[in-house]
């Protein structure tokens, strides 16, 4: 049985809302993900592990550090 926390980490990215400024539309158009606004300061990107990995690379190319 997979560890739920590990599975969750491979299917979502949580980051400050301001980091997605100007990128949200590109993310939703280019990748099979859903972007949810959790509150005034936080967004959650949800998708398959393959899509989340690709999104992480996309964000890194745009200077957004996920570590």
C-alpha atoms as an extended CHARMM CRD file, in Angstrom:
* protein
*
        67  EXT
         1         1  UNK       CA              0.0000000000        0.0000000000        0.0000000000  PROA      1               0.0000000000
         2         2  UNK       CA              1.5040000000        3.3660000000       -1.0070000000  PROA      2               0.0000000000
         3         3  UNK       CA              2.1440000000        6.0150000000        1.5980000000  PROA      3               0.0000000000
         4         4  UNK       CA             -0.6570000000        8.6530000000        1.2790000000  PROA      4               0.0000000000
         5         5  UNK       CA              1.7000000000       11.5670000000        1.9490000000  PROA      5               0.0000000000
         6         6  UNK       CA              4.0940000000       10.4570000000       -0.7800000000  PROA      6               0.0000000000
         7         7  UNK       CA              1.2160000000        9.9660000000       -3.2200000000  PROA      7               0.0000000000
         8         8  UNK       CA             -0.1590000000       13.4150000000       -2.3830000000  PROA      8               0.0000000000
         9         9  UNK       CA              3.2660000000       14.9820000000       -2.9730000000  PROA      9               0.0000000000
        10        10  UNK       CA              3.4280000000       13.4100000000       -6.4320000000  PROA      10              0.0000000000
        11        11  UNK       CA             -0.0240000000       14.6590000000       -7.4610000000  PROA      11              0.0000000000
        12        12  UNK       CA             -0.0260000000       18.2570000000       -6.2320000000  PROA      12              0.0000000000
        13        13  UNK       CA              2.0640000000       21.3770000000       -5.8710000000  PROA      13              0.0000000000
        14        14  UNK       CA              1.1840000000       23.9750000000       -3.2510000000  PROA      14              0.0000000000
        15        15  UNK       CA              2.7590000000       27.3810000000       -3.6430000000  PROA      15              0.0000000000
        16        16  UNK       CA              2.1700000000       31.0680000000       -2.9550000000  PROA      16              0.0000000000
        17        17  UNK       CA             -0.4870000000       32.5400000000       -5.2230000000  PROA      17              0.0000000000
        18        18  UNK       CA              1.7970000000       35.3780000000       -6.2930000000  PROA      18              0.0000000000
        19        19  UNK       CA              4.2530000000       32.8450000000       -7.7960000000  PROA      19              0.0000000000
        20        20  UNK       CA              1.6540000000       31.9560000000      -10.4420000000  PROA      20              0.0000000000
        21        21  UNK       CA              1.1180000000       35.5590000000      -11.4820000000  PROA      21              0.0000000000
        22        22  UNK       CA              1.0050000000       35.5190000000      -15.2830000000  PROA      22              0.0000000000
        23        23  UNK       CA              1.5830000000       31.7470000000      -15.4950000000  PROA      23              0.0000000000
        24        24  UNK       CA             -1.7510000000       30.2630000000      -14.4170000000  PROA      24              0.0000000000
        25        25  UNK       CA             -3.3680000000       30.4780000000      -17.8540000000  PROA      25              0.0000000000
        26        26  UNK       CA             -0.3260000000       28.8680000000      -19.5040000000  PROA      26              0.0000000000
        27        27  UNK       CA             -0.3330000000       26.0510000000      -16.9410000000  PROA      27              0.0000000000
        28        28  UNK       CA             -3.9880000000       25.2400000000      -17.4660000000  PROA      28              0.0000000000
        29        29  UNK       CA             -3.6540000000       25.4600000000      -21.2640000000  PROA      29              0.0000000000
        30        30  UNK       CA             -0.4310000000       23.4570000000      -21.6260000000  PROA      30              0.0000000000
        31        31  UNK       CA             -0.8530000000       20.7940000000      -18.9380000000  PROA      31              0.0000000000
        32        32  UNK       CA             -3.6810000000       18.5170000000      -17.7980000000  PROA      32              0.0000000000
        33        33  UNK       CA             -3.8630000000       20.0990000000      -14.3370000000  PROA      33              0.0000000000
        34        34  UNK       CA             -6.3270000000       22.0370000000      -12.2520000000  PROA      34              0.0000000000
        35        35  UNK       CA             -5.3010000000       25.1250000000      -10.3140000000  PROA      35              0.0000000000
        36        36  UNK       CA             -7.2870000000       25.8540000000       -7.1510000000  PROA      36              0.0000000000
        37        37  UNK       CA             -7.0390000000       29.0300000000       -5.1220000000  PROA      37              0.0000000000
        38        38  UNK       CA             -7.0010000000       27.8260000000       -1.5150000000  PROA      38              0.0000000000
        39        39  UNK       CA             -7.0820000000       31.2500000000        0.1440000000  PROA      39              0.0000000000
        40        40  UNK       CA             -5.8010000000       34.7690000000       -0.5030000000  PROA      40              0.0000000000
        41        41  UNK       CA             -2.1730000000       33.6540000000       -0.4790000000  PROA      41              0.0000000000
        42        42  UNK       CA             -1.9900000000       29.9990000000       -1.5890000000  PROA      42              0.0000000000
        43        43  UNK       CA             -2.7020000000       27.9670000000       -4.7410000000  PROA      43              0.0000000000
        44        44  UNK       CA             -2.7730000000       24.2190000000       -5.2860000000  PROA      44              0.0000000000
        45        45  UNK       CA             -1.9560000000       22.6130000000       -8.6380000000  PROA      45              0.0000000000
        46        46  UNK       CA             -3.4210000000       19.1180000000       -8.9450000000  PROA      46              0.0000000000
        47        47  UNK       CA             -2.7200000000       16.5450000000      -11.6490000000  PROA      47              0.0000000000
        48        48  UNK       CA             -1.2580000000       13.1450000000      -12.4090000000  PROA      48              0.0000000000
        49        49  UNK       CA              2.2910000000       12.4250000000      -11.2380000000  PROA      49              0.0000000000
        50        50  UNK       CA              3.5390000000       12.7690000000      -14.8330000000  PROA      50              0.0000000000
        51        51  UNK       CA              1.8490000000       16.1560000000      -15.2770000000  PROA      51              0.0000000000
        52        52  UNK       CA              3.0090000000       17.4120000000      -11.8700000000  PROA      52              0.0000000000
        53        53  UNK       CA              6.5970000000       16.5280000000      -12.7510000000  PROA      53              0.0000000000
        54        54  UNK       CA              6.2790000000       18.4260000000      -16.0560000000  PROA      54              0.0000000000
        55        55  UNK       CA              4.6860000000       21.4000000000      -14.2670000000  PROA      55              0.0000000000
        56        56  UNK       CA              7.5210000000       21.4330000000      -11.7250000000  PROA      56              0.0000000000
        57        57  UNK       CA             10.0340000000       21.6130000000      -14.5850000000  PROA      57              0.0000000000
        58        58  UNK       CA              7.9920000000       24.3850000000      -16.2480000000  PROA      58              0.0000000000
        59        59  UNK       CA              7.9110000000       26.3720000000      -13.0100000000  PROA      59              0.0000000000
        60        60  UNK       CA             11.6590000000       25.8660000000      -12.4900000000  PROA      60              0.0000000000
        61        61  UNK       CA             12.3320000000       27.2470000000      -15.9870000000  PROA      61              0.0000000000
        62        62  UNK       CA             10.3490000000       30.3250000000      -14.9330000000  PROA      62              0.0000000000
        63        63  UNK       CA             12.4150000000       30.7940000000      -11.7700000000  PROA      63              0.0000000000
        64        64  UNK       CA              9.9740000000       29.3200000000       -9.2590000000  PROA      64              0.0000000000
        65        65  UNK       CA             11.7670000000       27.1830000000       -6.6740000000  PROA      65              0.0000000000
        66        66  UNK       CA              9.6100000000       24.3660000000       -5.2700000000  PROA      66              0.0000000000
        67        67  UNK       CA             12.0640000000       23.0550000000       -2.6980000000  PROA      67              0.0000000000
